[in-house]
Amino acid sequence: MDVARFSPSLERLVELISKLPGLGRKSAARLALHILRHSEEEAEALAQAILDVKRLVHLCRVCSNFTESDVCSICTDPKRDHSVICVVETPGDVLRLEKSGAYRGLYHVLGGTLSPLDGIGPNDLRIAELFQRTQENSVREVILATNPTTDGDATALYLVRALKTDGLAVSRIARGVPVGAELEHVDEATLASAMESRTRIS
């Protein structure tokens, strides 16, 4: 596929698509050609959907998850456990946890992690809002679900120390060997984490 022969408008579309995460020029060119093969109505519908997302979707006033309302549907759901808050880095993490179906509490999206090398401190994240939620509401547990990275672990450690309040339990999601994985295919860091997070069964 010779992208150098594309027309200027098609080349611009390829260039814009290639800026999306995980897409190189070849993948961008395939998507651009796919769009070109479809009708003008379908292309307009796609363009309108992108514009609608940018215009309508914003962060929930309470938890910072994506929503089109002032407060998201999770925060307003009376069937959720409002005494438990799961802390995540991004709204995408909320989606992944919801797809698992294993959690029925509330969320709090930090908007990233602490990263001194990048100049990101506590005031750059929604940490103060988390503290306010735990103090003003009948929250009994905070579950830290930051990613198992250096910055994610540092953020979790900071929150553990900062959330030391009488009657408030702070936990960290377990990590280790994935379900169905064989040990020979698991890296050393994951095995070490699984060993440290082991649970007693007898």
FENDA-V19891 format. One record per residue. RES is the residue in three letters. SS is DSSP state (A for helix, B for strand, O for the rest). PHI is phi in degrees with one decimal (* if undefined). D_LAST is the distance of its C-alpha to the last C-alpha in whole Angstrom. Layout:
<<RES | SS | PHI | D_LAST> <RES | SS | PHI | D_LAST>>
//
This chain:
<<MET | O | * | 61> <ASP | O | -97.1 | 63> <VAL | A | -69.4 | 62> <ALA | A | -68.0 | 66> <ARG | A | -92.3 | 68> <PHE | O | -66.3 | 66> <SER | O | -69.9 | 68> <PRO | A | -56.5 | 68> <SER | A | -68.8 | 66> <LEU | A | -70.6 | 64> <GLU | A | -63.6 | 63> <ARG | A | -65.5 | 63> <LEU | A | -63.4 | 60> <VAL | A | -59.7 | 58> <GLU | A | -62.3 | 58> <LEU | A | -69.2 | 57> <ILE | A | -65.5 | 54> <SER | O | -66.3 | 53> <LYS | O | -79.0 | 52> <LEU | O | -70.6 | 49> <PRO | O | -62.3 | 46> <GLY | O | 82.9 | 45> <LEU | O | -117.9 | 48> <GLY | O | -91.9 | 51> <ARG | A | -65.6 | 55> <LYS | A | -65.3 | 54> <SER | A | -65.1 | 52> <ALA | A | -63.1 | 54> <ALA | A | -65.4 | 57> <ARG | A | -63.0 | 55> <LEU | A | -65.5 | 54> <ALA | A | -62.7 | 58> <LEU | A | -68.0 | 59> <HIS | A | -62.6 | 57> <ILE | A | -62.9 | 58> <LEU | A | -64.3 | 62> <ARG | A | -73.8 | 62> <HIS | O | -84.4 | 61> <SER | O | -70.5 | 63> <GLU | A | -64.1 | 64> <GLU | A | -63.2 | 63> <GLU | A | -68.3 | 59> <ALA | A | -64.9 | 60> <GLU | A | -65.7 | 61> <ALA | A | -64.1 | 58> <LEU | A | -64.3 | 56> <ALA | A | -62.3 | 58> <GLN | A | -67.7 | 58> <ALA | A | -62.8 | 54> <ILE | A | -65.3 | 54> <LEU | A | -65.1 | 56> <ASP | A | -63.5 | 55> <VAL | A | -60.7 | 51> <LYS | A | -66.8 | 53> <ARG | A | -84.8 | 55> <LEU | A | -100.5 | 52> <VAL | O | -86.4 | 49> <HIS | B | -144.7 | 48> <LEU | B | -89.6 | 45> <CYS | O | -59.7 | 44> <ARG | O | -62.7 | 45> <VAL | O | -93.5 | 42> <CYS | O | -110.2 | 39> <SER | O | 73.4 | 41> <ASN | O | -77.7 | 40> <PHE | B | -69.1 | 43> <THR | B | -159.7 | 45> <GLU | O | -108.4 | 48> <SER | O | -110.0 | 48> <ASP | O | -63.6 | 48> <VAL | O | -124.9 | 45> <CYS | O | -71.2 | 42> <SER | O | -67.8 | 41> <ILE | O | -71.0 | 37> <CYS | O | -64.7 | 38> <THR | O | -96.2 | 41> <ASP | O | -77.1 | 38> <PRO | O | -68.8 | 37> <LYS | O | -84.4 | 34> <ARG | O | -79.2 | 33> <ASP | B | -82.7 | 30> <HIS | B | -81.1 | 33> <SER | B | -95.8 | 30> <VAL | B | -125.4 | 28> <ILE | B | -122.0 | 30> <CYS | B | -100.5 | 29> <VAL | B | -94.8 | 31> <VAL | B | -127.4 | 32> <GLU | O | -84.3 | 35> <THR | O | -135.7 | 37> <PRO | A | -59.8 | 38> <GLY | A | -61.6 | 37> <ASP | A | -66.5 | 33> <VAL | A | -61.2 | 34> <LEU | A | -60.1 | 35> <ARG | A | -64.7 | 32> <LEU | A | -68.1 | 29> <GLU | A | -65.5 | 31> <LYS | A | -66.1 | 32> <SER | A | -71.1 | 28> <GLY | O | 70.7 | 28> <ALA | O | -95.1 | 25> <TYR | O | -132.5 | 26> <ARG | O | -128.3 | 28> <GLY | B | -96.8 | 29> <LEU | B | -100.1 | 32> <TYR | B | -126.1 | 33> <HIS | B | -143.8 | 35> <VAL | B | -95.1 | 37> <LEU | O | -74.8 | 38> <GLY | O | 89.1 | 40> <GLY | O | 139.2 | 39> <THR | O | -134.8 | 37> <LEU | O | -66.1 | 38> <SER | B | -152.1 | 40> <PRO | A | -55.9 | 43> <LEU | A | -64.7 | 44> <ASP | A | -98.2 | 45> <GLY | O | 75.0 | 46> <ILE | B | -101.3 | 44> <GLY | O | -112.4 | 43> <PRO | A | -56.3 | 41> <ASN | A | -73.2 | 44> <ASP | A | -90.2 | 45> <LEU | O | -114.9 | 41> <ARG | O | -89.8 | 41> <ILE | A | -81.4 | 39> <ALA | A | -61.0 | 41> <GLU | A | -66.3 | 41> <LEU | A | -65.1 | 37> <PHE | A | -58.7 | 37> <GLN | A | -62.7 | 40> <ARG | A | -65.3 | 38> <THR | A | -72.5 | 35> <GLN | A | -87.9 | 38> <GLU | A | -88.3 | 40> <ASN | O | -113.5 | 37> <SER | O | -83.0 | 34> <VAL | O | -87.8 | 32> <ARG | O | -106.8 | 28> <GLU | B | -146.5 | 26> <VAL | B | -119.6 | 28> <ILE | B | -102.6 | 26> <LEU | B | -90.7 | 27> <ALA | O | -123.4 | 27> <THR | O | -72.0 | 30> <ASN | O | -67.9 | 30> <PRO | O | -78.6 | 28> <THR | O | -114.0 | 31> <THR | A | -58.6 | 33> <ASP | A | -69.3 | 35> <GLY | A | -64.5 | 32> <ASP | A | -67.0 | 30> <ALA | A | -64.3 | 33> <THR | A | -65.5 | 33> <ALA | A | -62.2 | 30> <LEU | A | -63.0 | 30> <TYR | A | -61.1 | 33> <LEU | A | -69.1 | 32> <VAL | A | -59.6 | 29> <ARG | A | -69.2 | 31> <ALA | A | -78.8 | 34> <LEU | O | -96.0 | 32> <LYS | O | -70.7 | 31> <THR | O | -130.8 | 32> <ASP | O | -58.0 | 31> <GLY | O | 85.9 | 29> <LEU | O | -105.3 | 28> <ALA | B | -90.0 | 25> <VAL | B | -121.3 | 25> <SER | B | -128.5 | 22> <ARG | B | -124.5 | 23> <ILE | O | -63.1 | 22> <ALA | O | -70.6 | 19> <ARG | O | -146.6 | 21> <GLY | O | 164.7 | 20> <VAL | O | -68.8 | 20> <PRO | O | -64.4 | 22> <VAL | O | -61.9 | 21> <GLY | O | 88.2 | 23> <ALA | O | -85.7 | 23> <GLU | O | -95.6 | 23> <LEU | A | -58.2 | 23> <GLU | A | -66.5 | 26> <HIS | A | -103.2 | 28> <VAL | O | -101.5 | 26> <ASP | O | -72.2 | 27> <GLU | A | -63.3 | 26> <ALA | A | -64.8 | 26> <THR | A | -67.4 | 24> <LEU | A | -62.9 | 21> <ALA | A | -63.2 | 21> <SER | A | -65.2 | 21> <ALA | A | -63.2 | 18> <MET | A | -66.2 | 16> <GLU | A | -68.9 | 17> <SER | O | -95.6 | 16> <ARG | O | -61.0 | 12> <THR | O | -119.5 | 9> <ARG | O | -78.0 | 6> <ILE | O | -117.4 | 4> <SER | O | -159.2 | 0>>
//
